[in-house]
């Protein structure tokens, strides 16, 4: 009996809770470090980026209005599904990055643990970051963090899964929606993660994943008037200073490239502080 032929997979984009091909029809080959063909990945265009921003904007308010406790439940569910599909992610990382199964497994485990950690912050962050401010007068003065809105992210380019999780998860904690450009060399785990999100109660459009060239896509997101913040964690190899200049035209909050460390400060980077005054009872 002859051996079966393999069926090469074409990984698509993740926009608005659906998995479309690029409107341009373009794909690119994903290969192992030794040059073996692994799959085709969609090469997103600027039109795909605009569609992703539109989907993120439509979904963001509903995600922000969910209770912090509910957001934590949803994000924890993502970790549960990731755990159930651990073997798939290990296999993808081994194939893409050429590392051992033990190294790939450690990356997947760290990504799952990191997702759980950020899920736990959902119903705690407001208490840590908020304040009851001392003021003179018969008023309560209260400051509370609110989501910035739509966050465009260039994911770390040297990691298939962990880098992606390290930038997407904290942006979701406070109620932002995300458009993320995945690693160009290692995109397969990003779309697999999008499949996990789609089956984990994350509303469609809250996380939109683009694959392709950050150098091509990032300028359009940086200049897009409906993007509120820009995380350039993985943009160190492209002209990110020009991206900052483009972002300044619409007063976006920008995180420059650098090491991504798990911290509540990454949550704070994509929040605004709202302060309200309320009169004290005079009774």
N, C-alpha and C positions, 0 to 999 in steps of 0.2 A: 504494500500500500504506500503510495507516494505521500510525502510530507505536505501539509497544507502550506499555501502561500500566506505570508503575513498580509494584513490589511492595514496599510499605513493610515494613520489618523490625521485629520486636519483639525487642529484646535482653533476654535472661533473666538470672537470677542465676547465680553459680557457687558451688556448695556441695557439698563432699564429692566432687569430681571429676565431678559431674553439672551440668546446666544447667536447673534447675527454674524455673518461673514462681513468682511470689510466692504463698504460700499464701492471701494475702488476695485474690488476683485483680486487684490494682490495678496500673495502669501510669500513666505520665505521658509527655507529649509532649516530645521533645527538638527544639529549634528552633535555627536558625542565628541569628547576631546580627541579621540583617535580618528574622527572623520566619518564614523558610521551614521547613516541616515536614521533619525529617530521619528520625525513627524514633520508635518507642515504647520506653520503658525500663521494666523492672519496678520497682515501688515496694515495696521490702522492708518487712516488718513485724517486730515484736518476735519473733514466732514464727520467722521466717526467721533473725533474729539468733541465737536460741537454737539452731536447727538448725546454723548455721554454727559456733558454738562447740563443739557436740557433735562435729561432723566434724573440727574442728581438734584437739580433744583426742584423738580416736581415732587421728589420723595423726601426732601430734607425736613420740611416742616412737620410732616407726620411722624418722622423718626424723633425729632426734637420734642414733640408733644407727648410721646410715650413716657410713662413714668421711668425714673431712673432704675427702679427695681426691675421693671419689665425689660429695659435695655440690657441689664445685667443678665437676666434669664436668657435672652436671645443670644447674647455673646457667649454665654456658657454652653448653650446648645451647639454653637459652632465648634467649640472645643470637643464636645462629645462626639460629633460626627467626624471631626478630624481624627480622633482616637480610633474610631471604627474603620477608617480608611487609611490607617497608618501604613500598612504594607504597600499600598499603591504609591503613596508619597515617597516612601523609601526607595522603591524601584525607580521612580522618575528621577530622583536626585542622583542615584547611582549612575543612571544612564546619561544624564545631562552633565554632571560635574565630574564624573570619572572617579568618585571617591568610593571607599569601601562601604559595605552595608552597615557596619558599625558606626562610621562617621555620619552617614546619611540618617540612620536611626536617631543618633544624638541630635541632629538638626531638627528632625521632626518632633522629637520629644520636647526640645526647648521651645519650639514654636507653639506647641499645644499648651505647655506650662505658661508661656507668656500670654497667650490668649486668655487663659483662666485668670491670670493675674490682673489683666486689664478689665475683664468682666467684673471682677470684684470691686473695682474702683467706681463703677457706675453709680451706686447708691451711697458712695462715701465722699466723692470728690467735692460736691457742693458744700458739704460741711467743713471740709479742710480748707477750701479756697475761699469760702464766703466769710463775711464778717458782720458783726453787730458793732457799728462804729460809734465811739464816744463823741457826742455832740452837745453843744450847749443849747438848751431849750427843751420844750416839752414834746420831743419827737423821738421816734425810733429811726435810726439811719442804718439801712441794711444793704450790704453789697453781696451780689450773688453772680456766679459765672453763668454765661449763656453761650451756646454754640456760635461760632463765627459764620457758618453756613456751608458753602460748597468748598471743599479743599481739594486742590489738584496736587498730586504727589508723583515725583519721580522715585521709584523704589530703588534701593541699593542694587547695583548691577552685578555684584559678585556672589549673590546668594539666590538660590531657587525659591526657597520658602521662608526661611527665618527673617531675611531682610524685609520681605513683603509684609509679613505679620507685624514686624516691629514698627512699621510706619502706618499701616492701615488701622490696626486695633486701637491705638490711643486716640486717633481722630474720631472714632465712632463713639467713644465713651460719653462725651458731652452732648451728642446729638447732631454732629455734622454728617453730611453725605460726602462721598469720596469719588474722585476720578483718579485712578492710579495707572501709571505707565509701568508695566512689569519689566523685569530684567530682559533685555533683548536677547542675550545668549541663553538664558535659562527660563523660558516663558511657560513651559508646560505645567509646572506646579501652580502658577498663578491662575490659569484657567481651571485647573482641578480645584483650587481653593474657591473659585467663583461658583463651581458646581456645588461645593459644600455649603456655601452661603445661601444658594438658591433652595436648599433643602433644610435650612436651619432656622426658618421663620424670619430671616432678615428681609425686610420689605424690598421689593424690586426697585432698583435705582439708587439704593443707599450706598452700594459699592459697585462701581463700574470699572472694569478691567480692560485696558488697552494693551495690545502687544505690538511690537514693532520698534521703530527707532526713536529714542528719547530726543535726539537732536532734531528730528523732524517734527515731533508732536509738542514738545515742551514750549516752544515759542508761541504757539497758538493758544495754549492753556494759560500761559503767563499774561498774554494780552487780552484774554477773554473778559469782558466786562461783568459777566455773571459768575466768575470765580472769585471767592472772597479771600482765599489764602493759598499759599504755594509752599510746598515742602520739597526742597531740592536735595534731599538726602543722597540720592543716587546720581546727581548731575555733575559730579566733580570732573568728569572727562569731557564735558561740553562747555560752551561759553555761558556759564551760569550768571556772570555779571550782567550780560545783556538781558538775561531773563529777569533779573532783579529790576533793571531799568524799565522793562516793559511792564512789570507788575506795579511799579510805582505810579504809573499813569492812572490806575484805578485804586490806588491806596491799599493794595493787598498786603496782608501780613506775610512775610517771607522767612522761612528757615533756610539758612545757607547750608551747603553740603558739609558733612562732617560725620563723625562716628555717632551711630544711633544707640543710645543707652536707654534702657527701660527706666522710666521715671515719670512721676506725676507732672513734671515740667513739660513733657511732650503733650499731655492733655491740655495743660494751660496754654500752650502755644497756639491752640485753635479755639480759644474762648475769648469772649468779651465780658467785661464786668459791668453789670447793671446795678446802679445804686438808687434806692427808693427811700423817700421820707414818709413817715406815717405818724400822725399825731398820737400822743399818748392820751389815754382817757383822763379827763379832768374831773371825773367823779370822785 
